[in-house]
Amino acid sequence: MAKKAPAKKAPAKKAAGKKSDGYIAKAPIRRLMKKEGANLVAAEALDKLISFLEGSAATATKEAIKICKVDKRKRVTASDIRAATR
């Protein structure tokens, strides 16, 4: 009896209109914008804000990690983030 070759998985399809695989979900940011008074929020505006927030978070994290390394620690704390964002 011959062995069957394992079935190949089809490549995952991206959702239509989805630009990136960001870390920040759109719905909470849209709610935040609406809470601040933006009744209608364009998808492009939402994408731009999310991109900005992700970049800011990455920069703050890198700075906090530098602080941890100077102090010879591995755990990033709230005070590290506070110092990195000043």
MOPAC internal coordinates of N, CA, C and O (Angstrom, degrees):
PM7 1SCF
backbone

  N    0.0000 0     0.00 0     0.00 0    0    0    0
  C    1.4400 1     0.00 0     0.00 0    1    0    0
  C    1.5263 1   109.28 1     0.00 0    2    1    0
  O    1.2310 1   120.37 1   -54.40 1    3    2    1
  N    1.3183 1   116.90 1   125.60 1    3    2    1
  C    1.4622 1   122.20 1  -177.02 1    5    3    2
  C    1.5207 1   110.48 1   -82.42 1    6    5    3
  O    1.2310 1   121.25 1   -36.60 1    7    6    5
  N    1.3296 1   115.22 1   143.40 1    7    6    5
  C    1.4695 1   120.04 1   177.85 1    9    7    6
  C    1.5104 1   109.79 1   -80.24 1   10    9    7
  O    1.2310 1   120.98 1   -36.79 1   11   10    9
  N    1.3183 1   115.73 1   143.21 1   11   10    9
  C    1.4639 1   120.81 1   175.30 1   13   11   10
  C    1.5182 1   109.50 1   -84.22 1   14   13   11
  O    1.2310 1   121.39 1   -36.81 1   15   14   13
  N    1.3127 1   114.95 1   143.19 1   15   14   13
  C    1.4621 1   119.71 1   175.81 1   17   15   14
  C    1.5207 1   108.40 1   -72.01 1   18   17   15
  O    1.2310 1   119.72 1   -35.99 1   19   18   17
  N    1.3415 1   118.15 1   144.01 1   19   18   17
  C    1.4709 1   119.20 1   179.70 1   21   19   18
  C    1.5248 1   110.63 1   -61.75 1   22   21   19
  O    1.2310 1   121.48 1   -38.94 1   23   22   21
  N    1.3139 1   114.78 1   141.06 1   23   22   21
  C    1.4678 1   120.30 1  -179.63 1   25   23   22
  C    1.5185 1   109.72 1   -67.41 1   26   25   23
  O    1.2310 1   120.84 1   -40.56 1   27   26   25
  N    1.3304 1   116.00 1   139.44 1   27   26   25
  C    1.4601 1   120.58 1   178.20 1   29   27   26
  C    1.5117 1   109.12 1   -84.97 1   30   29   27
  O    1.2310 1   121.45 1   -39.86 1   31   30   29
  N    1.3137 1   114.84 1   140.14 1   31   30   29
  C    1.4649 1   120.13 1   177.72 1   33   31   30
  C    1.5164 1   109.17 1   -82.47 1   34   33   31
  O    1.2310 1   121.25 1   -39.03 1   35   34   33
  N    1.3180 1   115.21 1   140.97 1   35   34   33
  C    1.4619 1   119.89 1   175.96 1   37   35   34
  C    1.5182 1   108.38 1   -72.29 1   38   37   35
  O    1.2310 1   119.87 1   -35.51 1   39   38   37
  N    1.3410 1   117.86 1   144.49 1   39   38   37
  C    1.4711 1   119.51 1   178.74 1   41   39   38
  C    1.5170 1   110.50 1   -62.60 1   42   41   39
  O    1.2310 1   121.20 1   -38.05 1   43   42   41
  N    1.3089 1   115.30 1   141.95 1   43   42   41
  C    1.4681 1   120.61 1  -179.66 1   45   43   42
  C    1.5206 1   109.22 1   -66.71 1   46   45   43
  O    1.2310 1   121.04 1   -43.54 1   47   46   45
  N    1.3153 1   115.62 1   136.46 1   47   46   45
  C    1.4637 1   120.44 1   178.56 1   49   47   46
  C    1.5095 1   109.41 1   -95.31 1   50   49   47
  O    1.2310 1   121.05 1   -38.48 1   51   50   49
  N    1.3249 1   115.60 1   141.52 1   51   50   49
  C    1.4537 1   120.53 1   175.63 1   53   51   50
  C    1.5114 1   108.91 1   -82.77 1   54   53   51
  O    1.2310 1   121.01 1   -30.80 1   55   54   53
  N    1.3156 1   115.67 1   149.20 1   55   54   53
  C    1.4515 1   120.37 1   177.01 1   57   55   54
  C    1.5210 1   109.52 1   -64.73 1   58   57   55
  O    1.2310 1   120.96 1   -34.57 1   59   58   57
  N    1.3171 1   115.77 1   145.43 1   59   58   57
  C    1.4618 1   120.48 1  -179.48 1   61   59   58
  C    1.5214 1   109.96 1   -61.47 1   62   61   59
  O    1.2310 1   120.63 1   -47.74 1   63   62   61
  N    1.3157 1   116.40 1   132.26 1   63   62   61
  C    1.4495 1   120.93 1   177.14 1   65   63   62
  C    1.5194 1   114.90 1    83.26 1   66   65   63
  O    1.2310 1   120.02 1   175.88 1   67   66   65
  N    1.3075 1   117.56 1    -4.12 1   67   66   65
  C    1.4608 1   120.63 1  -178.70 1   69   67   66
  C    1.5193 1   109.07 1   -80.54 1   70   69   67
  O    1.2310 1   120.22 1   -56.04 1   71   70   69
  N    1.3385 1   117.19 1   123.96 1   71   70   69
  C    1.4604 1   121.02 1  -175.48 1   73   71   70
  C    1.5185 1   112.76 1   -86.96 1   74   73   71
  O    1.2310 1   120.11 1   134.53 1   75   74   73
  N    1.3404 1   117.40 1   -45.47 1   75   74   73
  C    1.4552 1   118.69 1  -174.80 1   77   75   74
  C    1.5209 1   110.53 1  -143.30 1   78   77   75
  O    1.2310 1   121.71 1   -14.12 1   79   78   77
  N    1.3099 1   114.33 1   165.88 1   79   78   77
  C    1.4584 1   120.81 1   176.07 1   81   79   78
  C    1.5146 1   108.01 1   -98.53 1   82   81   79
  O    1.2310 1   120.77 1  -111.42 1   83   82   81
  N    1.3162 1   116.13 1    68.58 1   83   82   81
  C    1.4478 1   121.55 1  -177.07 1   85   83   82
  C    1.5105 1   112.06 1   -73.38 1   86   85   83
  O    1.2310 1   121.57 1    -8.81 1   87   86   85
  N    1.3004 1   114.60 1   171.19 1   87   86   85
  C    1.4575 1   121.09 1  -179.25 1   89   87   86
  C    1.5152 1   111.87 1   -94.26 1   90   89   87
  O    1.2310 1   120.05 1   158.86 1   91   90   89
  N    1.3050 1   117.52 1   -21.14 1   91   90   89
  C    1.4529 1   121.46 1  -176.47 1   93   91   90
  C    1.5234 1   109.39 1   -99.90 1   94   93   91
  O    1.2310 1   120.98 1   -53.58 1   95   94   93
  N    1.3158 1   115.74 1   126.42 1   95   94   93
  C    1.4623 1   121.02 1  -179.50 1   97   95   94
  C    1.5267 1   110.54 1   -72.43 1   98   97   95
  O    1.2310 1   121.10 1   -32.02 1   99   98   97
  N    1.3209 1   115.51 1   147.98 1   99   98   97
  C    1.4563 1   120.83 1  -176.63 1  101   99   98
  C    1.5288 1   112.82 1   -74.01 1  102  101   99
  O    1.2310 1   119.93 1   139.99 1  103  102  101
  N    1.3127 1   117.73 1   -40.01 1  103  102  101
  C    1.4643 1   120.92 1  -173.93 1  105  103  102
  C    1.5321 1   113.36 1   -57.77 1  106  105  103
  O    1.2310 1   119.00 1   131.79 1  107  106  105
  N    1.3371 1   119.51 1   -48.21 1  107  106  105
  C    1.4661 1   118.53 1   179.56 1  109  107  106
  C    1.5289 1   113.27 1   -63.40 1  110  109  107
  O    1.2310 1   120.49 1   144.54 1  111  110  109
  N    1.3279 1   116.67 1   -35.46 1  111  110  109
  C    1.4703 1   119.97 1   179.53 1  113  111  110
  C    1.5199 1   109.76 1   -70.18 1  114  113  111
  O    1.2310 1   120.32 1   139.76 1  115  114  113
  N    1.3396 1   117.00 1   -40.24 1  115  114  113
  C    1.4637 1   120.46 1   176.39 1  117  115  114
  C    1.5346 1   110.05 1   -60.58 1  118  117  115
  O    1.2310 1   120.29 1   137.12 1  119  118  117
  N    1.3390 1   117.06 1   -42.88 1  119  118  117
  C    1.4808 1   120.73 1   178.27 1  121  119  118
  C    1.5142 1   110.76 1   -62.42 1  122  121  119
  O    1.2310 1   120.19 1   138.43 1  123  122  121
  N    1.3366 1   117.24 1   -41.57 1  123  122  121
  C    1.4563 1   121.19 1   178.43 1  125  123  122
  C    1.5279 1   110.37 1   -61.13 1  126  125  123
  O    1.2310 1   120.45 1   135.11 1  127  126  125
  N    1.3289 1   116.74 1   -44.89 1  127  126  125
  C    1.4592 1   120.58 1   179.85 1  129  127  126
  C    1.5318 1   110.96 1   -63.51 1  130  129  127
  O    1.2310 1   120.63 1   139.59 1  131  130  129
  N    1.3147 1   116.41 1   -40.41 1  131  130  129
  C    1.4659 1   119.93 1   178.86 1  133  131  130
  C    1.5252 1   110.70 1   -67.38 1  134  133  131
  O    1.2310 1   120.64 1   141.53 1  135  134  133
  N    1.3334 1   116.37 1   -38.47 1  135  134  133
  C    1.4617 1   120.48 1   178.08 1  137  135  134
  C    1.5239 1   110.81 1   -61.25 1  138  137  135
  O    1.2310 1   120.62 1   146.97 1  139  138  137
  N    1.3334 1   116.43 1   -33.03 1  139  138  137
  C    1.4610 1   121.51 1   179.99 1  141  139  138
  C    1.5296 1   112.84 1   -83.14 1  142  141  139
  O    1.2310 1   120.33 1   178.63 1  143  142  141
  N    1.3456 1   116.97 1    -1.37 1  143  142  141
  C    1.4619 1   119.52 1   173.39 1  145  143  142
  C    1.5100 1   116.80 1   115.66 1  146  145  143
  O    1.2310 1   119.61 1   179.31 1  147  146  145
  N    1.3282 1   118.35 1    -0.69 1  147  146  145
  C    1.4652 1   120.63 1   178.51 1  149  147  146
  C    1.5272 1   108.65 1   -85.13 1  150  149  147
  O    1.2310 1   120.66 1   -79.86 1  151  150  149
  N    1.3352 1   116.34 1   100.14 1  151  150  149
  C    1.4639 1   119.87 1  -176.89 1  153  151  150
  C    1.5228 1   112.18 1   -67.12 1  154  153  151
  O    1.2310 1   120.24 1   136.83 1  155  154  153
  N    1.3150 1   117.15 1   -43.17 1  155  154  153
  C    1.4611 1   121.84 1   177.26 1  157  155  154
  C    1.5260 1   108.24 1  -116.52 1  158  157  155
  O    1.2310 1   121.00 1   -49.84 1  159  158  157
  N    1.3202 1   115.70 1   130.16 1  159  158  157
  C    1.4622 1   120.41 1  -178.28 1  161  159  158
  C    1.5206 1   108.31 1  -121.92 1  162  161  159
  O    1.2310 1   120.49 1   -60.62 1  163  162  161
  N    1.3230 1   116.67 1   119.38 1  163  162  161
  C    1.4653 1   121.71 1   178.01 1  165  163  162
  C    1.5247 1   109.64 1   -71.01 1  166  165  163
  O    1.2310 1   120.72 1   -34.57 1  167  166  165
  N    1.3118 1   116.24 1   145.43 1  167  166  165
  C    1.4683 1   121.32 1   179.69 1  169  167  166
  C    1.5210 1   111.07 1   -59.50 1  170  169  167
  O    1.2310 1   120.38 1   141.87 1  171  170  169
  N    1.3239 1   116.87 1   -38.13 1  171  170  169
  C    1.4676 1   120.45 1   180.00 1  173  171  170
  C    1.5296 1   110.93 1   -65.68 1  174  173  171
  O    1.2310 1   120.26 1   140.93 1  175  174  173
  N    1.3339 1   117.11 1   -39.07 1  175  174  173
  C    1.4645 1   121.01 1   177.67 1  177  175  174
  C    1.5232 1   110.20 1   -64.16 1  178  177  175
  O    1.2310 1   120.87 1   138.65 1  179  178  177
  N    1.3065 1   115.95 1   -41.35 1  179  178  177
  C    1.4597 1   121.38 1   178.80 1  181  179  178
  C    1.5311 1   110.03 1   -62.80 1  182  181  179
  O    1.2310 1   120.62 1   135.13 1  183  182  181
  N    1.3331 1   116.42 1   -44.87 1  183  182  181
  C    1.4680 1   120.48 1   178.84 1  185  183  182
  C    1.5215 1   111.70 1   -61.95 1  186  185  183
  O    1.2310 1   120.17 1   139.02 1  187  186  185
  N    1.3330 1   117.29 1   -40.98 1  187  186  185
  C    1.4713 1   121.61 1   179.89 1  189  187  186
  C    1.5239 1   110.90 1   -64.08 1  190  189  187
  O    1.2310 1   120.46 1   135.64 1  191  190  189
  N    1.3389 1   116.72 1   -44.36 1  191  190  189
  C    1.4588 1   120.23 1  -179.70 1  193  191  190
  C    1.5231 1   110.72 1   -64.92 1  194  193  191
  O    1.2310 1   120.21 1   137.43 1  195  194  193
  N    1.3172 1   117.20 1   -42.57 1  195  194  193
  C    1.4635 1   120.96 1   178.89 1  197  195  194
  C    1.5262 1   110.44 1   -62.93 1  198  197  195
  O    1.2310 1   120.32 1   138.10 1  199  198  197
  N    1.3153 1   116.99 1   -41.90 1  199  198  197
  C    1.4605 1   121.06 1   178.08 1  201  199  198
  C    1.5275 1   110.54 1   -61.02 1  202  201  199
  O    1.2310 1   120.74 1   136.05 1  203  202  201
  N    1.3367 1   116.19 1   -43.95 1  203  202  201
  C    1.4608 1   120.78 1   177.63 1  205  203  202
  C    1.5290 1   111.17 1   -61.57 1  206  205  203
  O    1.2310 1   120.37 1   133.82 1  207  206  205
  N    1.3257 1   116.90 1   -46.18 1  207  206  205
  C    1.4655 1   120.86 1  -178.86 1  209  207  206
  C    1.5251 1   111.58 1   -63.65 1  210  209  207
  O    1.2310 1   120.34 1   139.09 1  211  210  209
  N    1.3368 1   116.95 1   -40.91 1  211  210  209
  C    1.4601 1   120.06 1   178.73 1  213  211  210
  C    1.5265 1   111.09 1   -64.67 1  214  213  211
  O    1.2310 1   120.78 1   140.28 1  215  214  213
  N    1.3287 1   116.12 1   -39.72 1  215  214  213
  C    1.4693 1   119.70 1   177.86 1  217  215  214
  C    1.5117 1   111.87 1   -65.20 1  218  217  215
  O    1.2310 1   120.85 1   137.72 1  219  218  217
  N    1.3277 1   115.98 1   -42.28 1  219  218  217
  C    1.4713 1   120.43 1   178.68 1  221  219  218
  C    1.5223 1   111.10 1   -64.33 1  222  221  219
  O    1.2310 1   120.89 1   138.62 1  223  222  221
  N    1.3264 1   115.90 1   -41.38 1  223  222  221
  C    1.4602 1   120.01 1   179.40 1  225  223  222
  C    1.5248 1   111.03 1   -65.01 1  226  225  223
  O    1.2310 1   120.43 1   139.40 1  227  226  225
  N    1.3189 1   116.79 1   -40.60 1  227  226  225
  C    1.4702 1   120.57 1   178.97 1  229  227  226
  C    1.5236 1   110.86 1   -64.15 1  230  229  227
  O    1.2310 1   120.55 1   136.51 1  231  230  229
  N    1.3309 1   116.56 1   -43.49 1  231  230  229
  C    1.4612 1   120.85 1   179.30 1  233  231  230
  C    1.5289 1   110.96 1   -63.03 1  234  233  231
  O    1.2310 1   120.42 1   134.25 1  235  234  233
  N    1.3333 1   116.81 1   -45.75 1  235  234  233
  C    1.4654 1   120.76 1   179.65 1  237  235  234
  C    1.5277 1   110.81 1   -62.59 1  238  237  235
  O    1.2310 1   120.63 1   140.80 1  239  238  237
  N    1.3220 1   116.40 1   -39.20 1  239  238  237
  C    1.4642 1   120.25 1   179.87 1  241  239  238
  C    1.5245 1   110.93 1   -64.98 1  242  241  239
  O    1.2310 1   120.54 1   135.85 1  243  242  241
  N    1.3231 1   116.58 1   -44.15 1  243  242  241
  C    1.4675 1   119.91 1   178.93 1  245  243  242
  C    1.5251 1   111.43 1   -60.41 1  246  245  243
  O    1.2310 1   120.69 1   137.51 1  247  246  245
  N    1.3363 1   116.28 1   -42.49 1  247  246  245
  C    1.4654 1   120.09 1   178.45 1  249  247  246
  C    1.5326 1   110.80 1   -65.35 1  250  249  247
  O    1.2310 1   120.28 1   138.87 1  251  250  249
  N    1.3269 1   117.07 1   -41.13 1  251  250  249
  C    1.4688 1   120.76 1   179.04 1  253  251  250
  C    1.5214 1   110.93 1   -63.97 1  254  253  251
  O    1.2310 1   120.55 1   142.25 1  255  254  253
  N    1.3096 1   116.56 1   -37.75 1  255  254  253
  C    1.4721 1   120.27 1   178.06 1  257  255  254
  C    1.5283 1   110.46 1   -64.57 1  258  257  255
  O    1.2310 1   120.43 1   140.55 1  259  258  257
  N    1.3259 1   116.78 1   -39.45 1  259  258  257
  C    1.4697 1   119.90 1   176.42 1  261  259  258
  C    1.5274 1   110.31 1   -59.95 1  262  261  259
  O    1.2310 1   120.47 1   137.35 1  263  262  261
  N    1.3211 1   116.70 1   -42.65 1  263  262  261
  C    1.4645 1   121.37 1   178.94 1  265  263  262
  C    1.5255 1   110.07 1   -61.18 1  266  265  263
  O    1.2310 1   120.68 1   136.53 1  267  266  265
  N    1.3328 1   116.30 1   -43.47 1  267  266  265
  C    1.4679 1   120.47 1   179.10 1  269  267  266
  C    1.5258 1   111.59 1   -62.23 1  270  269  267
  O    1.2310 1   120.84 1   137.93 1  271  270  269
  N    1.3110 1   116.00 1   -42.07 1  271  270  269
  C    1.4713 1   119.36 1  -178.98 1  273  271  270
  C    1.5228 1   111.59 1   -65.11 1  274  273  271
  O    1.2310 1   120.51 1   141.74 1  275  274  273
  N    1.3301 1   116.62 1   -38.26 1  275  274  273
  C    1.4680 1   120.27 1   177.76 1  277  275  274
  C    1.5282 1   109.71 1   -62.65 1  278  277  275
  O    1.2310 1   120.72 1   140.72 1  279  278  277
  N    1.3412 1   116.24 1   -39.28 1  279  278  277
  C    1.4621 1   121.33 1   179.60 1  281  279  278
  C    1.5294 1   112.61 1   -84.16 1  282  281  279
  O    1.2310 1   120.22 1  -177.49 1  283  282  281
  N    1.3350 1   117.18 1     2.51 1  283  282  281
  C    1.4699 1   123.05 1  -179.93 1  285  283  282
  C    1.5255 1   112.12 1    57.87 1  286  285  283
  O    1.2310 1   121.63 1  -133.31 1  287  286  285
  N    1.3413 1   114.48 1    46.69 1  287  286  285
  C    1.4660 1   121.42 1   177.06 1  289  287  286
  C    1.5194 1   108.76 1  -122.75 1  290  289  287
  O    1.2310 1   120.80 1   -17.60 1  291  290  289
  N    1.3434 1   116.07 1   162.40 1  291  290  289
  C    1.4562 1   121.41 1   177.24 1  293  291  290
  C    1.5241 1   111.78 1  -108.31 1  294  293  291
  O    1.2310 1   119.99 1   151.33 1  295  294  293
  N    1.3172 1   117.62 1   -28.67 1  295  294  293
  C    1.4635 1   121.87 1  -175.43 1  297  295  294
  C    1.5250 1   111.22 1   -86.45 1  298  297  295
  O    1.2310 1   121.33 1   -53.86 1  299  298  297
  N    1.3318 1   115.07 1   126.14 1  299  298  297
  C    1.4660 1   121.20 1   175.04 1  301  299  298
  C    1.5254 1   107.49 1   -83.46 1  302  301  299
  O    1.2310 1   120.71 1   -52.84 1  303  302  301
  N    1.3292 1   116.26 1   127.16 1  303  302  301
  C    1.4615 1   120.94 1  -178.17 1  305  303  302
  C    1.5263 1   110.50 1  -110.66 1  306  305  303
  O    1.2310 1   121.31 1    -9.32 1  307  306  305
  N    1.3306 1   115.11 1   170.68 1  307  306  305
  C    1.4667 1   120.96 1   178.15 1  309  307  306
  C    1.5239 1   110.67 1   -60.69 1  310  309  307
  O    1.2310 1   120.16 1   142.59 1  311  310  309
  N    1.3041 1   117.30 1   -37.41 1  311  310  309
  C    1.4686 1   119.53 1   179.02 1  313  311  310
  C    1.5315 1   112.09 1   -66.79 1  314  313  311
  O    1.2310 1   120.18 1   149.07 1  315  314  313
  N    1.3387 1   117.27 1   -30.93 1  315  314  313
  C    1.4633 1   120.57 1   175.20 1  317  315  314
  C    1.5270 1   110.41 1   -65.32 1  318  317  315
  O    1.2310 1   120.93 1   136.22 1  319  318  317
  N    1.3222 1   115.84 1   -43.78 1  319  318  317
  C    1.4770 1   120.84 1   178.71 1  321  319  318
  C    1.5238 1   109.79 1   -64.64 1  322  321  319
  O    1.2310 1   120.70 1   137.28 1  323  322  321
  N    1.3189 1   116.26 1   -42.72 1  323  322  321
  C    1.4796 1   120.61 1   178.60 1  325  323  322
  C    1.5122 1   110.49 1   -59.16 1  326  325  323
  O    1.2310 1   120.68 1   134.20 1  327  326  325
  N    1.3288 1   116.31 1   -45.80 1  327  326  325
  C    1.4767 1   120.07 1   179.98 1  329  327  326
  C    1.5291 1   110.77 1   -66.71 1  330  329  327
  O    1.2310 1   120.02 1   143.93 1  331  330  329
  N    1.3137 1   117.58 1   -36.07 1  331  330  329
  C    1.4562 1   121.33 1  -177.87 1  333  331  330
  C    1.5338 1   112.15 1   -72.46 1  334  333  331
  O    1.2310 1   120.20 1   155.18 1  335  334  333
  N    1.3105 1   117.22 1   -24.82 1  335  334  333
  C    1.4684 1   120.41 1  -177.06 1  337  335  334
  C    1.5234 1   112.82 1   -97.12 1  338  337  335
  O    1.2310 1   119.64 1  -175.53 1  339  338  337
  N    1.2994 1   118.29 1     4.47 1  339  338  337
  C    1.4702 1   120.83 1   178.29 1  341  339  338
  C    1.4920 1   111.50 1   -83.66 1  342  341  339
  O    1.2310 1   120.10 1   180.00 1  343  342  341

